[in-house]
Amino acid sequence: MAKRGFNGGFGGGMNMQAMMKQAQKMQQDMLKAQAEIAQMETTGTAGGGMVTVTVTGTATIKSVEIKPDVVDPDDIEMLQDLVTAAVNEALSAAQQKSQSQMSAITGGMGGLGGGLL
């Protein structure tokens, strides 16, 4: 029976090197995507455009625009609801864009993408 070397049966060291290079490239791509996501902006609106909120890809509110027509001192609750709805819409859009961009890099490998960040 012939003796096997250390790497015998495991495909040799070249496959491991290729896997390491692929992992390093994926990590670089993910870092680049994170930078792009941080610069990304999404908007959410409510009340037919009466309230517009812009957020960054890192979930930071960049601006809130409120049309004067929606400001009713006797109905502050409606304005609060519209702002909340617009913020939630903008954050949801930012999250979807971010997940889509990261999935393109990780190939939909689930938690692996988040674990390498």
Stockholm file with secondary structure:
# STOCKHOLM 1.0

chainA/1-117         MAKRGFNGGFGGGMNMQAMMKQAQKMQQDMLKAQAEIAQMETTGTAGGGMVTVTVTGTATIKSVEIKPDVVDPDDIEMLQDLVTAAVNEALSAAQQKSQSQMSAITGGMGGLGGGLL
#=GR chainA/1-117 SS CCCCCTTTTTTHHHHHHHHHHHHHHHHHHHHHHHHHHHHCEEEEEETTTTEEEEEETTSCEEEEEECGGGCCTTCHHHHHHHHHHHHHHHHHHHHHHHHHHHHHHHTSCTHHHHHTC
#=GC SS_cons         CCCCCTTTTTTHHHHHHHHHHHHHHHHHHHHHHHHHHHHCEEEEEETTTTEEEEEETTSCEEEEEECGGGCCTTCHHHHHHHHHHHHHHHHHHHHHHHHHHHHHHHTSCTHHHHHTC
//
